[in-house]
Structure formats: structure tokens, C-alpha cells
Amino acid sequence: MLGQRLEIRQGQGLVITPQLQQAIKLLQLSNLELDAFVEAELERNPLLQREDAEPGGEIEAPAAPVESQDAAEMSFDEGRVADADRTLDARSDDVYGDASPGERTSDRMEDVGTGEAQVGLNDWSRAGSGGGLPDGEGREQPDSREATLWEHLQAQASQAGFSPSDHAIALTLIDGVDEGGYLRGDLNEVADRLGIVIDRVEAVLATCQGFEPTGVMARSVPECLKLQLIERNRFDPAMNCLLDNLDLLARRDLSALRKACGVDAEDMAEMIAELKALTPRPGAGFGGEPAQTVIPDVHVRADPAGGWKVELNSDTLPRLIMDKRYHGVVAAGSRSDVEKTFVADCAAQASWLVKSLDQRAKTILKVSSEIVRQQDAFLAFGVEFLRPLNLKTVADAIGMHESTVSRVTSNKYVSTPRGVFELKFFFTAAIQSSDGGATHSAEAVRHRIKAMIDGEGRDGDVLSDDRIVEILKETGIDIARRTVAKYREALRIPSSVERKRMLRTG
């Protein structure tokens, strides 16, 4: 039988207001994306205008730059700011999983000591139909564009088994690669800026020059061609001499070139043919946007009184106001309900946008100040002193949620005395210490395992995974055997049995 009846049901659903959706969106935008968003809002909302557009307008909560030397100075006690803070600090199921440069592509964190995966962290893009995102808004869209050369190199650097400090050096070098794939800049300048010796930079560069495409990160055309010839196993003294005399080849002075290389005409023709088969611009095969100059969102400077001064870059902060004078004029002239509703909606949206921009600036400053406090040793002494750091540590210190910290650190850059870095650069995974002391970076542990295995040939002994675990625990690193095996395989190091066989065969 069909009939009608009333029922009360209780269920859970994800509900998000348009204001919260806008606040979340603003928080994770880069300064370029924010500028484009603000321009669109200025075009759409007649009650919005830039603060310096016309004198005389009544200002409501402008998004003014905020400066502070101490995180304690950034207070959220005001009623208006506290409300905005609560809306920006999203609920616990809205967390981004890309917690560190070494874990950018992972939504599942693995416990090093147990090897067991923890539950992944969700973002708004996975919200179901029960609640609240309009179609196409806030959802992750498929990325159909071609990866850029810099993204390709950064991805390889993350998988190269670098220690945290070497990974930082590699990212700095990659930033200096032009669209053709050549490394521009002085290595001595990089070493001075990062507070390390030049040999360390050259060692990291040698590893990076093994990345794909072959020949990338060379500093000259002969070096680029040399890298490609080495991969083809075609680099010999004669070819080396040819690369040293490319000027003769450009002038078509083949007789002088044959004399310099000590080869006959037939060999010279083959060598020239091999050169023509190489790629003088290895990065030209990658698409994507041309490199854009990074504009930092935050400046960090040494404070003469000691410590570090953290301040927002006022050039990247849009200064908006709601024009109350014009609002009064159009509100008084509204006749129909449609007109009154439109004016009221524009006023509400303009007021909320101004407040959201103000809160966004304060939140960025609050998170950046805590990161600087945590990584002050890196700023003072160099990349060797980059300490393990995760989202939860920063979130707990400032009283916000990890999802908020993740959004703040996405696509935001900080200018420091040691260079310009993305805020996510300062986050690295950590391994607990067996003696309860300081934690250890996962990248540093991988680097230590590699160094131990590299020394096997000199010591005449091959270390098993169990023995490596014992040695690491003696130094205070608590790690499981299967984790050592995983790190060893990631570094493409054979097992102890295979290494013994290789040592016996020479």
C-alpha cells in the first residue's frame, strides 16, 4: 500500500556556506591568483573599490599590511577577527595531505617505526553530494597541461634520495635553470648564500645532471653535449677534444679540427654525425608557461636587536574598501525588490571580502612567524641546520588546524637572507629518536644509510638490513628493518646478498 507519513532522521553531511567557501579559497591563492580574483570582484561588484582609487570614501576594515617581530603580537581577540579566524580554521576532516616537500604527492603518511600507513587526509575537493560545494567550485579539476621543465626536475629531486640539506641545494640549483635546460648563475654565489662549501654544491649538481632529459643543468653547450655522449658511452679523448674546439667546427675548419683531435677524415665525419644527433637544448621539449619571477609574500630580515623580523610584503596585499557613500546613493534610488536585493547582496559580499582579505593577511603572518621561529638555525647558520618540521607542530604552536596551515603554505613564498623559498620548503619528515632526544629527518636517515653502504668496499664487510638497524639505533635513530629495506630500494641499492656477490666478482 502506498501512503504518506512524516519521519525524523538524523544524518551527517558536509555543509559549507558561501562565505566560508570564499575564505577558504582566498587563503590558498597565490598572490598572482589573488590579484586576478580581486580584479574580477572589482568588475562584478560596484560597491568595491581600491583604497587608493579615490580619496574621501569611508573605509571599512581595509586589508592593511601587518607587521610583527613576535608571534604574540598577532592577536585574534577582536570580535570581528575572531569570527573570521573560526571560519578560516576549517574542521578536522578538511586537511591537506601534502605536508612537506618530501611528501608533496602523498595523501598517506607512513609511520617509519612501524611501516604502517596512516589514514589519508581529505580536502574539500572530496566532499560528497550531501552538502555544499556548488558544481565546479572548490573541486580539484584534472590538470591537462603539460608539466614544465622545473616541475619535472623538482619531482626527480624529491626521489633522488637527497638528505634535507642536499635537497635544499638541489631545489636552489633547479630554480636557476632556464627554459633551454641550462644552469645559469654562479655556484660560488649559491654556496655563499646557503652557507656551505663549493664542493658540496658541485656534488649535488653532479647528481642533478643525471636527471632526465639527459644534458639538463649543464653550464655550457660542450658540457651539455658531454653529458649526452657519456650516457651513450661515446665519450672518449677524441670526442673530448672535439668539444673543446667547437669554434673550429663552427668555422668549418675541418683540417685544423682533425689535426687537433688526431683522427682521419672518416672518423671526423662519424664524430660530427654523432654530435648532430644530440640535443643542444634539452629543456626545449617541455611545454608549460614561461618562468615567472617569484614575488615573495613575506619578508624575513635580521633584527638589529636580535632574532628575525617578519613582515608581509605590502605590494602583494590588495587594499579594498566598500564605498559606503555610493552604497547610500544606490540604496536610496532602489525601487523594485530585485534592485534592493542586488544592492544588499553586493554590500554583504563587499564587506565580507574586505574582512576575509584582512584575516588572510594576518593568518599568513602568524604561520610564517612560527615557521621562522622553528627554522631560525637554518636562517642563521645555513642549510645543514634545517630541522624536521611538520604541519601539526606549527598548527599546535599557533592554535590553528593543520588544514589552515597547509593552505597558508601553498603557493606562498618567503624572502630570507638565504634566498626566496616556498613556505613548504621548511617542512621535512621526521623520525623519532630511540633515546627520546631530538627527531631525525627521514631524508637524513636515507642519506646515512647510503653513506654506510658506500663504505662497505673499503671496510671489507657487507651490512645486512638488520645490522644497519642496529647501527642506527646505537646512534639514537629508532627505525624498523622493513623501513631500512624500503629506503634502500628507493635508493636503488641491491640487497646485502647481491652486494657480496658484486664484491667477490670485483
C-alpha positions in Angstrom: 0.0 0.0 0.0 1.2 3.5 -0.8 0.8 6.2 1.8 2.3 9.3 3.2 4.0 9.7 6.6 6.3 12.0 8.5 9.7 10.8 9.7 12.6 12.4 11.6 16.0 11.2 10.5 19.4 12.2 11.8 22.4 12.2 9.5 25.8 13.8 8.8 26.6 16.0 5.9 29.2 18.4 4.8 27.8 21.9 4.8 29.8 24.9 3.7 28.5 28.5 3.5 29.4 30.7 0.5 31.3 32.9 2.9 33.4 30.1 4.3 34.0 28.8 0.8 35.3 32.2 -0.3 37.5 32.5 2.8 39.0 29.0 2.2 39.6 29.9 -1.5 41.3 33.2 -0.7 43.6 31.5 1.9 45.2 29.1 -0.6 45.5 31.5 -3.5 48.9 32.7 -4.6 49.5 36.5 -4.8 49.0 36.4 -8.6 45.8 34.3 -8.4 44.6 36.6 -5.6 45.2 39.7 -7.8 43.2 38.2 -10.6 40.4 37.3 -8.2 40.3 40.8 -6.8 40.2 42.3 -10.3 37.2 40.1 -11.2 35.4 41.1 -8.0 36.0 44.8 -8.6 34.5 44.3 -12.1 31.5 42.5 -10.7 30.7 44.4 -7.5 30.1 48.2 -8.0 30.4 48.8 -4.2 34.0 47.6 -4.1 37.0 49.9 -4.9 40.7 50.0 -4.2 41.6 52.0 -1.2 43.8 54.5 -3.1 41.4 54.8 -6.0 39.5 57.9 -4.8 40.1 59.9 -1.7 37.2 60.6 0.7 35.4 57.2 0.7 34.6 55.7 4.1 36.9 52.8 4.8 35.6 49.6 6.2 38.1 47.1 7.6 40.8 47.6 4.9 43.2 44.7 4.3 46.2 46.7 5.6 49.7 45.2 5.8 50.5 43.8 9.2 54.0 43.7 10.6 55.3 41.9 13.7 58.5 40.9 15.3 56.8 38.4 17.7 54.0 36.0 17.0 52.5 37.1 20.3 51.8 40.5 18.8 49.4 38.9 16.3 46.2 38.9 18.3 42.9 37.5 17.2 40.9 38.7 20.2 38.8 41.3 18.4 35.3 40.0 17.8 35.4 40.6 14.0 38.8 39.0 13.6 37.9 36.1 15.9 34.8 35.2 13.8 36.9 35.3 10.6 39.5 33.1 12.3 37.0 30.5 13.2 35.6 30.4 9.7 39.1 30.1 8.2 40.2 27.4 10.6 38.3 24.6 9.0 37.1 21.3 10.6 39.3 18.3 11.2 38.2 16.4 8.1 39.3 19.2 5.8 43.1 18.6 5.9 45.5 18.7 3.0 48.0 15.8 3.0 50.9 17.4 1.2 52.7 18.1 4.5 56.3 18.5 3.3 58.4 18.9 0.2 59.4 15.2 0.5 55.7 14.2 0.7 54.1 16.5 -1.8 52.5 13.8 -3.8 51.3 11.7 -0.8 48.0 11.7 1.0 49.0 8.8 3.1 51.7 9.2 5.7 53.7 6.2 6.7 55.0 5.7 10.2 58.7 5.0 9.9 58.9 2.9 13.1 56.0 0.6 12.2 55.9 0.8 8.4 52.1 1.1 8.6 50.2 3.6 6.7 48.0 6.1 8.4 44.7 7.3 7.2 44.9 9.8 4.4 43.8 13.4 5.0 40.9 14.8 3.0 40.4 18.1 1.4 37.2 19.9 0.3 37.5 18.6 -3.3 36.4 15.2 -2.0 33.2 16.5 -0.5 30.2 14.4 -1.3 26.9 15.5 -2.7 25.3 15.8 0.8 26.4 19.2 1.4 27.6 22.0 -0.1 30.1 22.8 -2.8 28.4 24.1 -6.0 29.4 22.3 -9.1 32.9 23.2 -10.3 33.6 25.4 -7.2 36.5 24.3 -4.9 36.8 21.0 -6.6 40.0 19.7 -8.0 40.0 19.8 -11.7 42.1 17.4 -13.9 45.4 19.1 -14.8 45.6 18.6 -18.5 48.5 21.0 -19.1 52.0 19.6 -19.8 54.4 19.6 -16.9 57.1 22.3 -17.1 60.8 21.5 -17.0 61.1 22.9 -13.5 58.3 20.7 -12.2 59.9 17.7 -13.9 63.3 18.4 -12.3 61.8 19.0 -8.8 59.9 15.7 -9.0 63.2 13.9 -9.7 64.9 15.7 -6.9 62.3 14.5 -4.5 63.0 10.9 -5.5 66.8 11.2 -5.7 67.5 10.2 -2.0 69.0 13.6 -1.1 69.4 14.5 2.5 67.3 17.5 3.6 70.2 19.9 3.1 71.2 18.4 -0.2 67.6 18.5 -1.3 67.5 22.2 -0.5 70.7 22.8 -2.5 69.1 20.9 -5.5 66.0 23.0 -5.4 68.1 26.1 -5.3 70.0 24.9 -8.4 66.8 24.0 -10.2 65.5 27.5 -9.7 68.5 28.7 -11.7 67.7 26.5 -14.8 66.5 28.4 -17.9 63.9 27.2 -20.4 66.6 25.6 -22.5 67.7 23.4 -19.6 71.0 25.2 -18.8 72.0 26.2 -15.3 72.6 29.9 -15.1 74.3 31.5 -12.2 77.4 31.3 -10.1 77.9 28.2 -7.9 80.1 30.2 -5.5 77.2 32.6 -5.0 74.9 29.7 -4.2 77.4 28.3 -1.8 77.8 31.6 0.0 74.0 32.1 0.2 73.4 28.7 1.7 76.4 28.8 4.0 78.2 25.7 2.6 81.4 24.9 0.7 81.5 24.9 -3.1 82.4 21.2 -3.2 79.1 20.4 -1.6 77.2 22.3 -4.3 79.2 20.7 -7.1 78.5 17.2 -5.7 74.7 17.9 -5.7 75.0 19.4 -9.2 76.7 16.2 -10.4 73.7 14.2 -9.2 71.2 16.6 -10.7 73.0 16.4 -14.1 72.0 12.7 -14.1 68.3 13.7 -14.3 66.2 13.4 -17.4 66.3 14.9 -20.0 70.0 14.0 -20.5 72.2 17.0 -20.6 70.0 19.1 -18.4 71.5 21.5 -15.9 74.7 21.8 -17.9 76.5 25.2 -17.7 77.6 25.3 -21.3 77.0 23.7 -24.7 80.1 21.5 -24.5 79.1 20.2 -21.1 75.6 19.5 -22.3 76.8 17.5 -25.2 79.4 15.8 -23.0 76.7 14.5 -20.6 74.7 13.1 -23.6 77.8 11.4 -25.0 78.6 9.8 -21.7 75.2 8.3 -21.5 75.6 6.8 -24.9 79.1 5.6 -23.9 80.6 7.6 -26.8 82.7 10.0 -24.9 86.4 9.4 -25.5 89.6 11.6 -25.7 89.0 12.4 -29.4 85.4 13.4 -28.7 86.5 15.5 -25.7 89.0 17.3 -28.0 86.2 17.9 -30.5 84.0 19.5 -27.8 86.9 21.7 -26.7 87.2 23.0 -30.3 83.6 23.6 -31.3 84.7 27.0 -32.6 86.7 25.3 -35.3 83.7 23.2 -36.2 81.5 26.3 -36.4 84.1 27.8 -38.9 84.1 24.5 -40.8 87.9 24.3 -40.4 87.9 20.5 -40.6 91.6 20.2 -41.3 92.6 22.0 -38.2 89.9 20.1 -36.3 91.3 16.7 -37.5 94.8 17.7 -36.5 93.6 18.8 -33.0 91.7 15.6 -32.5 94.2 13.3 -34.1 91.7 11.5 -36.3 91.3 10.9 -40.0 88.6 12.3 -42.3 86.3 9.2 -41.9 86.5 9.3 -38.1 85.9 13.0 -38.1 82.8 12.6 -40.2 81.4 10.0 -37.8 82.1 12.2 -34.8 80.3 15.2 -36.4 77.4 12.9 -37.3 77.2 11.8 -33.6 77.2 15.5 -32.5 74.3 16.3 -34.9 72.3 13.5 -33.3 72.5 15.2 -29.9 70.2 17.9 -28.4 71.9 21.2 -27.6 68.7 22.4 -25.8 67.5 19.5 -23.7 64.8 21.6 -22.0 63.2 22.7 -25.2 61.0 19.6 -25.4 59.0 20.7 -22.3 55.9 22.9 -22.5 54.2 24.9 -19.9 54.3 28.5 -19.0 57.4 30.6 -19.2 59.2 31.1 -15.9 57.7 33.9 -13.9 59.5 35.9 -11.3 58.5 34.8 -7.8 57.2 37.7 -5.7 57.5 36.8 -2.0 54.5 37.2 0.2 56.6 37.6 3.4 60.0 39.2 4.1 62.3 38.0 6.8 65.1 40.3 7.9 67.7 40.1 10.7 66.6 42.3 13.6 69.4 44.5 14.9 68.1 43.8 18.4 68.5 40.0 17.8 66.3 37.4 16.2 64.3 37.9 13.0 61.8 40.4 11.8 58.9 39.0 9.9 56.7 41.3 7.8 54.2 40.9 5.0 55.0 42.2 1.5 52.6 45.1 1.2 53.0 45.1 -2.6 51.1 41.7 -2.8 48.2 42.8 -0.5 45.2 44.2 -2.2 43.7 47.2 -0.4 40.0 47.2 -0.8 37.1 49.2 0.7 33.4 49.3 0.4 32.2 52.6 -0.8 29.5 53.4 1.7 28.8 56.8 0.2 27.9 55.2 -3.2 26.1 52.4 -1.3 23.8 55.0 0.3 23.1 56.6 -3.1 22.1 53.4 -4.9 20.2 52.0 -1.9 18.1 55.2 -1.8 17.5 55.0 -5.5 16.4 51.3 -5.5 12.7 50.9 -6.3 12.0 47.3 -7.0 12.6 44.3 -4.7 15.1 42.9 -7.3 17.2 46.1 -7.1 17.1 46.2 -3.3 18.2 42.6 -3.1 21.0 43.2 -5.6 22.3 46.2 -3.6 22.1 44.3 -0.3 23.9 41.3 -1.7 26.7 43.5 -3.1 27.1 45.2 0.2 27.3 42.0 2.1 29.8 40.4 -0.3 32.0 43.5 -0.3 32.1 43.7 3.4 32.9 40.0 3.8 35.6 40.1 1.1 37.4 43.0 2.8 37.3 41.2 6.2 38.4 38.0 4.6 41.4 39.7 2.9 42.4 41.2 6.3 42.2 37.9 8.0 44.1 36.2 5.2 47.0 38.6 5.7 47.0 38.1 9.5 46.9 34.3 9.1 49.8 34.2 6.7 51.9 36.4 9.0 51.0 34.2 12.0 52.0 31.0 10.3 55.2 32.5 8.7 56.4 33.9 12.1 56.1 30.4 13.7 58.0 28.8 10.8 60.8 31.3 11.1 60.9 30.6 14.9 61.2 26.9 14.2 63.8 27.3 11.5 65.9 30.1 12.9 69.0 27.9 12.9 68.7 27.5 9.1 68.5 31.3 8.6 71.5 31.9 10.9 73.8 29.0 10.0 72.8 27.5 6.7 71.1 24.6 5.1 72.8 22.0 7.3 70.7 23.2 10.2 67.3 22.7 8.6 65.3 20.8 11.3 62.5 18.3 10.8 59.1 20.1 10.8 55.5 19.1 10.0 52.1 20.8 9.8 50.9 19.6 13.2 53.9 21.2 15.0 53.1 24.6 13.5 49.4 24.2 13.9 49.6 23.3 17.6 52.0 26.2 18.3 49.7 28.8 16.8 46.4 27.2 17.9 45.0 26.6 14.4 44.2 23.5 12.4 46.6 21.7 10.1 44.4 22.3 7.1 44.7 26.0 7.6 48.5 25.8 7.9 48.5 23.7 4.7 46.5 26.3 2.8 48.7 29.1 4.0 51.9 27.4 3.0 50.6 26.5 -0.5 51.9 28.8 -3.3 53.3 31.3 -0.7 56.9 32.4 -0.8 59.2 34.0 1.8 62.2 36.1 1.1 65.1 35.5 3.5 68.8 36.4 3.7 69.5 33.0 2.2 67.1 33.3 -0.8 63.5 33.1 -1.7 61.8 29.8 -0.7 58.3 28.4 -0.8 56.9 28.0 2.7 56.5 24.3 2.2 60.3 24.1 1.7 60.7 24.3 5.5 58.7 21.2 6.2 60.6 17.9 6.3 59.6 14.5 7.6 60.9 13.3 11.0 62.0 10.0 12.6 61.7 9.6 16.3 64.8 9.2 18.4 65.2 5.9 20.3 66.6 7.8 23.3 63.8 10.3 23.4 66.0 13.1 22.1 65.6 15.2 19.0 63.9 13.7 16.0 65.8 12.9 12.8 64.8 13.9 9.2 63.8 10.9 7.1 65.9 12.3 4.2 68.9 12.5 6.5 68.4 8.8 7.6 68.3 7.8 3.9 71.5 9.7 3.3 73.1 8.0 6.3 72.1 4.5 5.1 73.6 5.3 1.7 76.8 6.5 3.2 77.1 3.3 5.3 76.7 1.1 2.3 79.1 3.2 0.2 81.8 2.5 2.8 81.4 -1.3 2.6 84.0 -1.8 -0.1 86.7 -0.1 2.0 85.9 -1.9 5.2 85.6 -5.3 3.5 82.2 -6.0 5.2 78.7 -6.0 3.8 76.0 -4.7 6.1 72.7 -6.5 6.3 69.4 -4.6 6.8 69.3 -5.9 10.4 72.9 -4.7 11.1 72.0 -1.3 9.6 69.1 -1.1 12.0 71.4 -1.9 15.0 73.9 0.7 14.0 71.2 3.4 13.6 69.7 2.5 16.9 73.1 2.9 18.5 73.1 6.5 17.2 69.7 7.1 18.6 67.5 6.5 15.5 64.6 4.2 16.1 63.7 2.6 12.7 62.2 -0.7 11.6 64.1 -3.2 9.4 61.4 -3.1 6.7 61.8 0.7 6.6 65.5 0.3 6.0 64.8 -2.1 3.2 62.3 0.4 1.7 64.7 3.2 1.9 67.5 1.0 0.4 65.2 0.0 -2.5 64.2 3.7 -3.1 67.9 4.5 -3.4 68.3 1.6 -5.9 70.8 -0.2 -3.7 70.9 -4.0 -4.1 70.4 -6.4 -1.1 73.3 -7.5 1.0 73.5 -10.8 -0.8 73.8 -9.2 -4.2 76.4 -6.7 -2.8 78.5 -9.6 -1.5 78.4 -11.2 -4.9 79.4 -7.9 -6.6 82.4 -7.5 -4.2 83.6 -11.1 -4.9 83.4 -10.5 -8.7 85.3 -7.3 -8.4 
